[in-house]
């Protein structure tokens, strides 16, 4: 199985990288961007037998290391082998 994990700041948390990129785009003439947020996408190949086992590995990885629960949220998608 393969998982894609998306990690972003929670609403209300300052995203300094997103602010910088948004300003830079505006400075080079790209207008109309109201809000820009920068996050992480982590791809993970999993060696497991069930969807539930994959969910357990993903949530434990995010809760213990990959995402900061104070400032970040995460969601994921799991692609099953065919």
N, C-alpha and C positions, 0 to 999 in steps of 0.2 A: 504494500500500500504506500501511497505517497500523500503527504499532507502539505498544505500551504497554510501558514499561520500569518495573520495580519495583525500588527501591533500599532496602535495609535494613541495619542494623548487623549485623556478624558476631556469632555467639554469643560471649558473654564481654565484649563492648564495652558500656560503660555508655551508656544512652540517657536522658540527663537529662530530656528532654521527655516521654518515656514514663513515667518515674517520677513527674514532677509531675502529669501527667494522671491516672495511676492513683491517686495520693493524693487529688487533687481529687474524683474520682468516689467514692472511699471516704468522704470528708468530707461529701458530699451524700447519703449513704445508699445508694449503689449498691455492693453487696457481691458477693463471689464472683469477682473478677478476680484471677487469680494472676499474670499477666504481661501487660504491655502494651508494645508497641513502636510507635514512630512512624517511618514511612518516607516515601519520595517515590514518586509515580507521574508519569511523564513520558509524554505522548502526542506522537507524532511522525508527521507525514505524510511519506512517502518518495516520491521520484521515482526509481524504479528498475524494471528489467525482470524481475529474477529474485529468487527467495527468497534465494538465496545472496548476492546483492548487498545485499539488505536486512540480512541478518545481518552482513555486513562493515561496513556503515555504523553499525549499532547497536553492535556490539562495539567498534569504533574510537572512537565517541563516548563510550561508557562508560569504556573503558580510559584514554582521554586526558583526559577532562574531567568527565563526569557523576558517576562513582563514585570514591571514594577507595579504592584497592586495599588499603590498610593496615587500614581499619576497616569497609568496606562490601562487601556482595555485591549482585549484581543478577541479575535474570532478566527475560525479556521474552516477549511474545507478538506475533505478526505476523498481521494480518488482510489477506488478499489482496482486491483489488478484484474485484467481481463483474461 
